[in-house]
């Protein structure tokens, strides 16, 4: 086998290997999976910082969804008031049983307003601008807003 044939074999092997590597890179980087939300956890958090102040209040919202590594943003819209929160870089983590979640723990109402109760439309947008939506309900006892730390147990009764 001459040097020319060895060069041809080398170049052929190199080109095939390069095409395989490029094909894997580009094939894996693009997803044809449609986003989907399989679960939502929403919790209103009342944070009592001192005995003589009403609580700081925030909404914590997380979704269990497909292909979270491609998630670009989450949007939560209260359908009654029109208040909307956009989470442009959701926090992502894995939970038990290999479930993955994304969301945010600090969604606050506008100044001097309460976290709206009622139905929320939740929209997941991925890196290709594909979207899916579902809904959840938020409810709590309004007395928690008025309760001071030293008598918050009365609000629980």
Residue pairs with C-beta under 8 A, 6 or more apart in sequence:
30 128
31 67
31 70
31 126
31 127
31 128
33 66
33 67
33 70
34 66
34 130
34 132
35 65
35 66
35 67
35 70
35 71
35 124
35 125
35 126
35 130
35 131
35 132
36 65
36 66
36 132
37 63
37 64
37 65
37 122
37 124
37 132
37 133
37 134
38 64
38 65
38 66
39 63
39 64
40 61
40 62
40 63
40 64
40 122
40 134
40 136
41 60
41 61
41 62
41 63
41 64
41 101
41 103
42 59
42 60
42 61
42 62
42 120
42 136
42 138
43 59
43 60
44 57
44 58
44 59
44 60
44 115
44 138
44 140
45 57
45 58
45 59
45 60
45 105
46 55
46 56
46 57
46 144
46 145
46 147
46 152
47 55
47 56
47 57
47 58
48 55
48 148
48 149
48 152
49 55
49 56
49 149
50 149
51 148
51 149
51 150
52 148
52 149
53 148
53 149
54 145
54 146
54 147
54 148
55 144
55 145
55 147
55 149
57 108
57 109
57 114
57 115
57 144
57 145
58 105
58 106
58 107
58 108
58 115
59 76
59 85
59 107
59 108
59 115
59 138
60 103
60 104
60 105
60 106
60 107
61 74
61 76
61 85
61 87
61 103
61 104
61 107
61 122
61 136
62 101
62 102
62 103
62 104
63 74
63 101
63 102
63 103
63 122
63 124
64 99
64 100
64 101
65 71
65 100
65 102
65 124
65 132
67 126
68 92
68 100
68 101
68 102
69 92
70 126
70 127
70 128
71 90
71 92
71 102
71 124
71 125
71 126
71 127
72 88
72 125
72 126
72 127
72 129
73 86
73 87
73 88
73 89
73 90
73 124
73 125
74 86
74 87
74 90
74 102
74 103
74 104
74 122
74 123
74 124
74 125
75 84
75 85
75 86
75 87
75 121
75 122
75 123
75 125
76 84
76 85
76 87
76 107
76 120
76 121
76 122
77 83
77 84
77 85
77 120
77 121
77 122
77 123
78 84
78 116
78 118
78 119
78 120
78 138
79 118
79 119
79 120
79 121
79 135
80 116
80 118
80 119
81 116
81 118
83 109
83 110
83 116
85 104
85 107
87 103
87 104
87 107
90 102
90 103
90 104
91 102
91 103
91 104
91 105
92 100
92 101
92 102
93 100
93 101
93 102
94 100
94 101
95 101
107 115
108 115
109 115
109 116
114 142
114 145
115 138
115 140
116 138
117 138
117 139
117 140
118 137
118 138
118 139
119 135
119 136
119 137
120 135
120 136
120 137
120 138
121 133
121 134
121 135
122 133
122 134
122 135
122 136
123 131
123 132
123 133
124 131
124 132
124 133
125 131
141 155
143 155
144 152
144 155
146 155
147 154
147 155
